[in-house]
Amino acid sequence: MFGFRRKKRSSAIKRIRAKFGRGVQYEALLFCSSRNIYAQIIDIKSGETKLTVSTCKKGDKKNHRNIAEASKLGKLLSEKCKEAKISNVSFNRAEKIFHGVVKAVADGFYQN
């Protein structure tokens, strides 16, 4: 049972990753835990992480996984990309449905 799920997920990841090779240099990867949201900018060719941002604050146990925080995170990621002179970024939703928090991060990222 677990082998089938792992195989299905890995084939979905390969299918998504195959689309990134078409003229895109950087990928914005999103991870949502139960309390926080994390986003990274990754160089596709070298696999290096260039930037990271999150809603996580040191010593804070509150839930920061909501649409308002996600929108702020997307704007912060966009500003950091401009400072680092990173352009041509593709948003990777990591198999998540494009609504709610994921959509808010993407909208905040692409607004700036």
Rosetta blueprint (number, residue, H / E / L):
1 M L
2 F H
3 G H
4 F H
5 R H
6 R H
7 K H
8 K H
9 R H
10 S H
11 S H
12 A H
13 I H
14 K H
15 R H
16 I H
17 R H
18 A H
19 K H
20 F L
21 G L
22 R L
23 G L
24 V L
25 Q L
26 Y E
27 E E
28 A E
29 L E
30 L E
31 F E
32 C E
33 S L
34 S L
35 R L
36 N L
37 I E
38 Y E
39 A E
40 Q E
41 I E
42 I E
43 D E
44 I L
45 K L
46 S L
47 G L
48 E L
49 T E
50 K E
51 L E
52 T E
53 V E
54 S E
55 T L
56 C L
57 K L
58 K L
59 G L
60 D L
61 K L
62 K L
63 N L
64 H L
65 R L
66 N L
67 I H
68 A H
69 E H
70 A H
71 S H
72 K H
73 L H
74 G H
75 K H
76 L H
77 L H
78 S H
79 E H
80 K H
81 C H
82 K H
83 E H
84 A L
85 K L
86 I L
87 S L
88 N L
89 V E
90 S E
91 F E
92 N E
93 R L
94 A L
95 E L
96 K L
97 I L
98 F L
99 H L
100 G L
101 V H
102 V H
103 K H
104 A H
105 V H
106 A H
107 D H
108 G H
109 F H
110 Y H
111 Q H
112 N L
